[in-house]
Each structure stands twice: as C-alpha cells, then as structure tokens.
Amino acid sequence: MSCAVGIDVGGTAVKLGLVSAEGRVLARAALPSRAYDSFEALLAALAAAIADMGGRPQAVGIATPGYAEPAEGRLGVGAQNVPVLQGRRLGAALQARLDLPVRQINDGVAAALGELRFGAGRGLCRFAVITLGTGVGGAVVIDGRPVMGEHGEPPEFGAMVLDAAGPLNYSGLRGTFEAYACADGFARAHAAAGGADTCDVATLFARAARSDPAARAAVDAVCRRIAQACGTMINLLGLEACLLGGGISGAGAALVDRVAAHLPAFTWPFLLDRARVARAETGNDAGLLGAAMEALRPQHAPAEGASFT
C-alpha cells in the first residue's frame, strides 16, 4: 500500500499520521511541541515516533508554520509559536536521519490541500481554509491550487489587520486576525467581558452553551472578528466558502453558526448569497493529510513546498 507520514507542527502539539494515498490515517502519534527545549530533542522525538508507527512509508511530509525558503527549507519568518524551529532545516535534518524523501510545506497550505483532496473543498473552485489554534493560518485555493507567492511564499492570514487601534503583535502590527482569534485571543476576550478566571477555549464554549454571560460575550466577540476576516476575503476573491479548521474548530456548530450570523455585517450581499462558512471536514487532520499528500506527489508534478530529494 502506498503511504506517507504526514507531520503537522503546531504551537501546542506536533501531530503525526501514517496516511494512505486514499487519505486513510493508518496510525497516529502526537508530541507536545513545548516539551522540547532544543531542535535536536524535537528531531529525535519525531524520528522515534515515526519508527513506532510501523508500516513502510515511501516519504515524509512536514507542515510547519511560517515560510521555509525553497532551496534549503530553512524556516525563517512565522515560526514564533515553535521557537526551536526558527532558522532550522527540519525537513533536511529529518531526511538525513530517516533516509526517506522529505518535503516541507507551510501548515496553512497543507490544511488547504487536505480539504481540497479529502474534505469540504472537494468540488469547489474558490475557497479558503482558516486554521484556528495557537496561531491563525490558512490558504486560499483557486482552480485546484493554493495561491502562493513567486517563490512559494504562503499567505499570512494571521497578519490581516482588523483594527489598527488594536493590540500590538510580535511583528509590530496592531489588531491582527491572529491576535483576536487564536487561543490566547479567546482568553483575552473572556477577560475583557469580565471573566474572573482563565480557561481554555473548549471550556469557554462549554460555558457559553450554559449561558455564562462572560463566556457568551467572549465567543461572540471573537466570532465577529472571524466573520470580519471571512467577509473581507469573500469580497476580495468571490470565494464560495470559508472553511474553519484547526483545534478551535472542534467547537463545531457553536463556532460556525456564530461566525455565519455575523457574516452579513462584513460581506457584499451579492457575494454573500453565493458563499458560506463551514467547518473543515477533515478537522484537525487537515494539515497532516495535506503534508502526506505533498510527500506522495509525483516528482514531476508542480511543487507546493520545499523538497530535499
């Protein structure tokens, strides 16, 4: 059976899956991203996890945050959520250790590829996948291909400025999409709504379902910001759908329905009638599925990320 290992590197967890060419996850593993204080420790843990999954993978695909320059795969900008990867060549190092072909791709682009092949993006011409978790990422797909820069630069959804008077982020921008809609953004919204304690996003949605005032206000405020970003992209590109993925998308209808309720406030009515907000069908697996499919892509096919073969 043709299969590859897909690795999705997030700010909280590194998810691994042994994936068949048909998109079936045959084995899984997960590592806590912040448990490793050095690049070498994370590299060794990844190699051990891949070995423990068994099977006979033909290749490995890695989805990482930020931009890995194509020639060497060195991770530059955008890796602030996984500091041990900053400036490092994870793909090349893992290939040398495993003696398997490795391809490296941006995590948002990988999620879009996963949805395009196996999820809610099937049959769509123009859509965006927005990943919500420790950070905010994603990609736009038009005519079956993710939109990227001349040298493979991925889009940076999280850097979209939604309020120029908002909080300052790590790159010097104020009021960014990521600042409002990442996991910490939900926590800040809860505090601003009078929440007396700190809780994770899942707990916040559970409290909102029980009509806790501060939790409901926080969820509504963040969902309005997500709708603002979705409406902007729909207006700009005439998208058919904005698909919400990442760990926060586990909230399901409680997230999607609230975003959809705010969407008319930010979207030209003519385009609103032709667009929808939905949950990414592959859920939190989108990134590892897309990374695995990139690893199995024939060498002559157009590349989406860096290859070390």
Rosetta blueprint (number, residue, H / E / L):
1 M L
2 S L
3 C E
4 A E
5 V E
6 G E
7 I E
8 D E
9 V E
10 G L
11 G L
12 T L
13 A E
14 V E
15 K E
16 L E
17 G E
18 L E
19 V E
20 S E
21 A L
22 E L
23 G L
24 R L
25 V E
26 L E
27 A E
28 R E
29 A E
30 A E
31 L E
32 P E
33 S H
34 R H
35 A H
36 Y L
37 D L
38 S L
39 F H
40 E H
41 A H
42 L H
43 L H
44 A H
45 A H
46 L H
47 A H
48 A H
49 A H
50 I H
51 A H
52 D H
53 M H
54 G L
55 G L
56 R L
57 P L
58 Q L
59 A L
60 V E
61 G E
62 I E
63 A E
64 T E
65 P L
66 G L
67 Y L
68 A E
69 E L
70 P L
71 A L
72 E L
73 G L
74 R L
75 L E
76 G L
77 V L
78 G L
79 A L
80 Q L
81 N L
82 V L
83 P H
84 V H
85 L H
86 Q L
87 G L
88 R L
89 R L
90 L H
91 G H
92 A H
93 A H
94 L H
95 Q H
96 A H
97 R H
98 L H
99 D L
100 L L
101 P L
102 V E
103 R E
104 Q E
105 I E
106 N E
107 D H
108 G H
109 V H
110 A H
111 A H
112 A H
113 L H
114 G H
115 E H
116 L H
117 R H
118 F H
119 G L
120 A L
121 G L
122 R L
123 G L
124 L L
125 C L
126 R E
127 F E
128 A E
129 V E
130 I E
131 T E
132 L E
133 G L
134 T L
135 G L
136 V E
137 G E
138 G E
139 A E
140 V E
141 V E
142 I E
143 D L
144 G L
145 R E
146 P E
147 V L
148 M L
149 G L
150 E L
151 H L
152 G L
153 E L
154 P L
155 P L
156 E L
157 F H
158 G H
159 A H
160 M L
161 V E
162 L L
163 D L
164 A L
165 A L
166 G L
167 P L
168 L E
169 N L
170 Y L
171 S L
172 G L
173 L L
174 R E
175 G L
176 T E
177 F H
178 E H
179 A H
180 Y H
181 A H
182 C L
183 A H
184 D H
185 G H
186 F H
187 A H
188 R H
189 A H
190 H H
191 A H
192 A H
193 A L
194 G L
195 G L
196 A L
197 D L
198 T L
199 C L
200 D L
201 V H
202 A H
203 T H
204 L H
205 F H
206 A H
207 R H
208 A H
209 A H
210 R L
211 S L
212 D L
213 P H
214 A H
215 A H
216 R H
217 A H
218 A H
219 V H
220 D H
221 A H
222 V H
223 C H
224 R H
225 R H
226 I H
227 A H
228 Q H
229 A H
230 C H
231 G H
232 T H
233 M H
234 I H
235 N H
236 L H
237 L H
238 G L
239 L L
240 E L
241 A E
242 C E
243 L E
244 L E
245 G E
246 G L
247 G H
248 I H
249 S H
250 G H
251 A H
252 G L
253 A H
254 A H
255 L H
256 V H
257 D H
258 R H
259 V H
260 A H
261 A H
262 H H
263 L H
264 P H
265 A H
266 F L
267 T L
268 W L
269 P H
270 F H
271 L H
272 L H
273 D L
274 R L
275 A L
276 R E
277 V E
278 A E
279 R E
280 A L
281 E L
282 T L
283 G H
284 N H
285 D H
286 A H
287 G H
288 L H
289 L H
290 G H
291 A H
292 A H
293 M H
294 E H
295 A H
296 L H
297 R L
298 P L
299 Q L
300 H L
301 A L
302 P L
303 A L
304 E L
305 G L
306 A E
307 S E
308 F L
309 T L
